[in-house]
Amino acid sequence: MTEMEHDSLGEPFRTCDLTRIGLTRHGLVEGVADGSLRRIVAGVAIGAHVADSIELRAAAVALVLGSDHIVCDRTAAWLHGVDTLLYQEHEILPAVEVCALRGHEPSVRSGVDGRTRDLAPEDVMIVHGVQVTTPLRTALDLGCHLRRREAYAALNAFARLHELDPADLETEILRFRRRRGVRQLRQLVRLVDPRIESARESWTYLAIHDAGLPLPEPQVWIEVGGVPTYRLDFGYRLSKVCVEYDGVDFHDMTAEQRAYDEERRAWLRDRGWTVIVVRTGDFTGAALETWLGCLRRALAPAYRNRRF
């Protein structure tokens, strides 16, 4: 790649811009395949050497955004730093999700998923020149639209990253009366906890709730010699039970990571803790029931003070 070509690929470009930047459609396909180019949103690409940023994402979205349309839902979340895309969608990018205000026609542009929505002025903000639903509005919309566990993960992420108060979320729900998905939203908002740090930790917490088990404390620090040393994803201090989501495949971990986890969990078990590890495939079927059953047994008191 020449220095001129390198510079011309430093800004987001659309397919219709190929001639201007001296690139062919075949060159675009080859560039994505060999890693010298990457797609940012559907219909927009850039040189792979350019670092990702919110500014870059906004600039890319602006190229496919029609006038008087507002970025919403998962695309808005992405611009706010919350990734709600499915794993495979990072390779095959979904359409940019935008909405027109009620009474206006939804966008039919290529690479855009257009819809209409009732938005109040306070629901919209500008992110690097692009109209986007606010973090609060985006979180509430996703709480209605996404499947239940993904919706809960999104709500927790927004609460953590944008300091949304669960009480504010509950207050805003009054505006969503009779809207499709509001029943799910109302149930999930009551469980929102900004201490939960990842999507799969949110799934784990929700699974514990749905099983009717007592809810654990997120992000529990264990002290060694009076110094906070080991942090648990979820803990029951009195019962000395912890639940941890282990999202890294064992074979992908470094020797140091494996040794640290083994040492930490052995230390806990030696001191009477029950350690339950949840992994990627443990959220459905028999695998889900297995670790929930272990947790249920671990929380059952070994001694009862009732005579009969």
C-alpha positions in Angstrom: 0.0 0.0 0.0 1.4 3.4 -1.0 1.6 6.3 1.4 -1.2 8.1 -0.5 -3.4 5.0 -0.4 -2.7 4.6 3.3 -3.7 8.3 3.9 -6.9 8.0 1.8 -8.0 5.0 3.9 -7.7 6.9 7.1 -11.3 8.2 7.0 -14.5 6.1 6.8 -15.6 5.6 3.2 -18.7 4.1 1.4 -18.8 1.9 -1.6 -19.8 4.9 -3.7 -16.5 6.6 -2.7 -14.2 3.8 -4.1 -13.4 5.7 -7.3 -12.5 8.9 -5.4 -10.0 7.1 -3.1 -8.6 4.9 -5.9 -10.0 1.6 -4.9 -12.0 -1.0 -6.8 -14.8 -3.2 -5.5 -12.4 -6.2 -5.9 -9.8 -4.3 -4.0 -12.3 -3.6 -1.2 -13.2 -7.3 -0.9 -9.5 -8.3 -1.0 -8.6 -5.7 1.6 -11.2 -6.9 4.1 -10.1 -10.5 3.4 -6.4 -9.8 4.0 -7.0 -7.5 7.0 -5.8 -4.3 5.5 -9.3 -2.9 5.6 -12.1 -3.4 8.1 -15.8 -2.7 8.0 -17.1 -0.3 10.7 -20.9 -0.5 9.9 -22.8 -2.0 7.0 -21.7 -0.2 3.9 -18.8 1.7 5.5 -15.1 0.6 5.7 -11.7 2.1 6.7 -8.1 1.2 6.8 -7.4 -1.4 9.5 -4.5 0.7 10.8 -7.0 3.3 12.2 -7.8 2.7 15.9 -11.4 2.3 16.9 -13.0 5.1 18.8 -16.5 6.6 19.5 -15.6 9.5 17.2 -14.8 7.0 14.4 -18.0 5.1 14.9 -20.0 8.3 14.8 -18.3 9.4 11.6 -19.1 6.1 10.0 -22.8 6.1 11.1 -23.1 9.7 9.8 -22.3 8.5 6.2 -25.4 6.3 6.1 -27.7 8.4 8.2 -30.4 10.4 6.5 -31.4 13.8 7.6 -33.9 14.0 10.5 -33.2 10.4 11.5 -31.9 9.4 15.0 -29.6 6.5 15.8 -31.3 4.2 18.3 -31.2 0.7 19.9 -28.1 -1.4 19.4 -26.3 1.1 17.2 -26.9 3.9 19.8 -25.6 1.5 22.5 -22.5 1.0 20.4 -21.9 4.7 20.1 -22.3 5.0 23.9 -19.7 2.3 24.4 -22.0 -0.6 25.2 -21.6 -3.6 22.8 -24.9 -5.6 22.5 -24.1 -7.2 19.1 -24.0 -11.0 18.8 -20.6 -12.6 18.5 -21.0 -13.4 14.7 -22.3 -9.9 14.1 -18.8 -8.5 14.6 -17.9 -10.2 11.4 -21.1 -9.8 9.4 -22.2 -6.4 10.5 -25.9 -5.7 11.1 -27.7 -2.7 9.5 -27.4 0.7 11.4 -30.5 1.0 13.5 -32.2 4.5 13.2 -35.6 5.9 13.8 -37.7 8.7 12.3 -40.0 10.6 14.6 -43.7 9.6 14.5 -45.3 11.0 11.4 -42.1 10.8 9.3 -41.2 8.0 6.9 -38.6 5.5 8.2 -35.3 5.3 6.3 -35.1 2.8 3.4 -31.3 3.4 2.7 -29.1 0.5 2.1 -27.3 -0.6 5.3 -29.9 1.0 7.5 -32.7 -0.6 9.5 -35.3 2.2 9.6 -38.3 2.4 11.9 -40.4 5.1 13.6 -40.5 6.0 17.3 -42.0 8.5 19.7 -39.2 10.4 21.2 -39.3 13.5 23.5 -36.6 16.2 23.0 -34.8 15.0 26.2 -34.5 11.5 24.6 -32.0 12.8 22.0 -28.4 14.0 22.3 -25.6 14.7 19.9 -22.6 12.4 19.9 -19.8 13.8 17.7 -22.3 15.4 15.3 -24.7 12.5 15.2 -28.2 12.5 16.7 -28.5 9.6 19.1 -30.9 8.5 21.7 -29.5 9.2 25.2 -28.0 6.5 27.4 -31.1 6.4 29.5 -33.5 6.1 26.6 -31.3 3.6 24.8 -31.1 1.4 27.9 -34.9 1.4 28.3 -35.5 0.7 24.6 -33.1 -2.3 24.7 -34.7 -3.5 27.9 -37.9 -3.9 25.9 -36.5 -5.1 22.5 -33.7 -7.5 23.3 -34.2 -11.0 24.5 -34.4 -11.2 28.3 -30.8 -12.0 29.3 -29.2 -9.8 26.7 -31.6 -7.0 27.8 -30.6 -7.4 31.4 -26.9 -7.3 30.5 -27.4 -4.1 28.5 -29.2 -2.4 31.4 -26.4 -3.3 33.8 -23.8 -2.1 31.3 -25.5 1.3 30.9 -26.0 1.6 34.7 -22.3 0.9 35.2 -20.8 3.0 32.3 -23.2 5.9 32.4 -24.0 5.9 36.1 -27.7 5.4 35.5 -29.6 5.2 38.8 -32.0 2.2 38.9 -34.6 4.6 40.5 -34.4 6.8 37.4 -35.0 3.8 35.2 -38.0 2.8 37.2 -39.4 6.4 37.0 -39.0 6.5 33.2 -40.9 3.2 32.8 -44.1 5.1 33.4 -43.8 6.6 29.9 -43.6 3.1 28.4 -47.1 2.1 29.6 -48.7 -0.5 27.2 -45.6 -0.6 25.0 -44.5 -4.0 23.7 -41.8 -5.4 26.0 -42.5 -3.1 29.0 -43.4 -6.0 31.2 -40.0 -7.5 30.7 -38.3 -4.1 31.2 -40.2 -3.5 34.5 -39.0 -6.9 35.8 -35.4 -6.4 34.8 -35.0 -2.9 36.1 -35.7 -4.1 39.6 -32.6 -6.3 39.3 -30.2 -3.8 37.8 -26.9 -3.6 39.6 -24.0 -1.5 38.3 -21.5 -3.6 40.1 -22.0 -6.5 37.7 -19.2 -6.1 35.2 -19.8 -8.2 32.1 -22.7 -9.6 30.0 -22.2 -13.2 31.1 -22.0 -12.2 34.7 -25.4 -10.6 34.2 -26.6 -13.9 32.7 -25.3 -15.7 35.7 -27.0 -13.4 38.2 -30.3 -13.6 36.3 -30.1 -17.4 36.2 -29.7 -17.5 40.0 -32.7 -15.1 40.4 -34.8 -17.2 38.0 -34.0 -20.4 39.9 -35.6 -18.8 43.0 -32.3 -18.8 44.9 -31.1 -16.0 47.2 -29.2 -13.4 45.2 -25.5 -13.1 45.9 -23.4 -10.0 46.5 -21.5 -8.9 43.3 -17.8 -8.2 43.4 -16.9 -9.5 46.9 -13.4 -8.8 48.1 -11.7 -11.4 50.3 -9.1 -10.1 52.7 -5.8 -11.8 53.5 -4.1 -10.3 56.5 -6.5 -7.4 56.5 -5.7 -6.6 52.8 -8.3 -7.0 50.1 -6.6 -9.7 47.9 -9.1 -11.9 46.0 -12.2 -10.5 44.3 -15.1 -12.9 43.6 -17.7 -12.3 40.9 -20.5 -13.2 43.3 -20.3 -14.3 46.9 -22.4 -15.4 49.9 -20.2 -14.3 52.8 -22.1 -16.1 55.6 -22.5 -19.3 53.7 -18.9 -19.1 52.3 -20.1 -19.8 48.7 -18.9 -18.1 45.6 -20.0 -18.2 42.0 -17.6 -17.1 39.2 -18.1 -16.8 35.5 -15.0 -18.1 33.7 -15.3 -16.8 30.1 -11.8 -17.7 29.0 -11.3 -21.1 27.5 -8.8 -23.1 29.5 -6.6 -23.7 26.4 -6.6 -20.0 25.6 -5.3 -19.0 29.1 -1.6 -18.4 29.8 0.2 -20.6 32.2 0.3 -17.6 34.6 -3.5 -17.1 34.4 -4.2 -20.8 35.0 -1.8 -20.9 37.9 -3.3 -17.8 39.5 -6.9 -19.1 39.2 -5.9 -22.5 40.6 -4.1 -20.9 43.5 -6.9 -18.5 44.3 -9.6 -21.1 44.2 -7.5 -23.6 46.2 -6.9 -20.9 48.8 -10.7 -20.4 49.1 -11.5 -24.1 49.2 -8.9 -24.6 51.9 -10.7 -22.1 54.0 -14.1 -23.7 53.7 -15.4 -21.9 50.6 -17.5 -23.7 48.0 -16.4 -22.4 44.6 -18.8 -22.8 41.7 -17.5 -22.0 38.2 -19.8 -21.1 35.4 -18.5 -21.3 31.8 -19.7 -20.2 28.4 -21.9 -23.2 27.6 -23.5 -23.4 31.0 -26.6 -21.2 30.5 -29.0 -23.8 29.0 -30.2 -27.4 29.5 -28.4 -29.9 31.7 -25.3 -27.7 32.2 -27.4 -24.9 33.7 -29.3 -27.2 36.0 -26.0 -28.8 37.1 -24.4 -25.7 38.5 -27.6 -24.3 39.9 -28.1 -27.6 41.7 -24.6 -27.3 43.1 -25.4 -23.8 44.3 -28.7 -24.9 45.8 -27.0 -27.6 47.8 -24.2 -25.4 48.9 -26.6 -22.8 50.3 -28.7 -25.4 52.2 -27.7 -25.2 55.9 -26.0 -28.3 57.2 -27.5 -27.8 60.7 -31.1 -27.0 61.6 -32.2 -25.7 65.0 -35.8 -26.9 64.7 -36.5 -30.2 66.6 -39.5 -31.1 64.3 
